[in-house]
Amino acid sequence: MKKVLLIGLAVVLVGSAWVVLTVSNKATANNVVVSSSQVKQKFMDSSEGKNAFLIYPGPLNSQAKMAINGFDLKTETLSDNSTKVTLTSTNPEYKDQSYTIKPGEKLYFIEMFAGDDNVSENKDNSLRDDTAVIVDAQGYAI
């Protein structure tokens, strides 16, 4: 009889310990701590944002016009109410860039180094430093 009681007590203790551990693990899993490396940074607060110029929606200000030197900008409204923005390079050695912007989004052009641009000829001598970034309505790069 003592043996049966001890086995029963052991089963109850093991079962109780399992319940406590299961509940404890669930509570820990729901209390997730977000580290600073997981927090998204708004585009304009980033290092790229410091060299970014709004090119859509317009109108372009004088700084944006200078930034896209070497490109011709064309917009086209699509059937879903988004806008296709095409940047056609005036230098035939470089590829054109095309972006689809949904309502509420913005398109920024990043010009890291304007010293390679020839404004009088609308020519950019090094397009490796030029690109565009779509930013959502909350300010985050897509």
N, C-alpha and C positions, 0 to 999 in steps of 0.2 A: 504494500500500500504506500509506504514511504517513497518507493521508487516511482510509482505512478504520479504521486504528487510532485516530486522533484522534476520529472519529465514535463508535466503540465505547466509547472512554474517556469521552466526554461523556455517552453514554447511561447508562453505569454510574454516573457521578457524580450525574447527575440522579435516577436511580432510588434511589440510596443516600440522597440528600438527602430525597426524598419519604418513604422509610421512616422516617428519623430524625424528621422533622416529624410524621408520623402517630403514631408511638409517643409522642413528646413531648406532643402535644395530648391524647392519651388519658390520659396520666398527670396532666396538669393538670386535665382534666375530672373525674377521680375524686377529686382532692384539693380538694374544695369547702370554702371557708371560710365559716362561718355568721357573719354580722354580728350585733351585739347587737340590732338592730331586728327580726331574724327569730326571736329566742328568745321563746317564749311565756311569759307571766307567769301565775302561779297567781291565780285569782280573788280569794282573800282577801288577796293582796298588792297588789291594784290599788286605785285610789282609790275605786271603787264598793264593793269588799269591806269597806272601813272603815265603811260605812254599811249593811251587809247583816246580816240576821237570818235564821237557819235556821227555815223554816216547814214543811219536809217533808224527811225524816221527823220526826215529833214525838216527844215532846210539846213544845208551845210553851213557852218560858220567858217570864218577865214582860216582857222587852225585846221579844221577837218579838210578843207580844200587843199591846204598845203600837205597834209598827211597823205592824201590819196594821189599826190602828184605821181604821174606815170601810169595812172589808171583812168579809164573812162567808166563812170558809174551809170548803170541803167537799171530801172525798176520795172517790174511787170506784175500786175495784180492777177492772182490765180483764182480759179473757180471756187476754191474753199476759203476765200477771203485772206489767204496768206499772200505774201509778196516775195517774188523772186528778185534778188538783188545780184546783179552781175557786175563784176569788176574786170574790165577788159584791159589787159596790159598794152601800153603803147610800144612796148619793146617786144618784138615778135619772138624773142628767145625765151620768153616766160609764158607760163600757162595762165589762162583766165581763171578767176575765182567766182564761184556762184554759191549763193546761200538762200535758203528758204526761211523767211521770217514769218512767224505766226502772229496774229493780233496780240498786242501787249508786249511782245519781245522787241529788243533793240539790237542793232548791229553796230559794233565798234570796230574801227580800223586801228591796228597797232602799228605805230611807226617808231621803231626803237632808235633809229639813227637817221635823221633827216639830212645829214651832211652829204649823203650819196645822191641826193636828188638834184636834177637840173630843172628848176622851175620854169625858166624861159622857154625850154623845149618840151615841157610836160613829159619829162623822162626821168625814170628812176634807174640809176645805174647798177643797183644791187637790190633785187627783190627778195633776197633771202631773209631780210629782216622785216618784211611786210606781210601781215596777215590780218584776218578779221575774226571776230569772236561774237557769237550770238549770246545775248544775255536775257534771261527770263524776266518776267514782271517783278519778281522779288529781288532782282539784282545779282543773280548767280549765273556764272557762265554755264552754257549748256554743252 
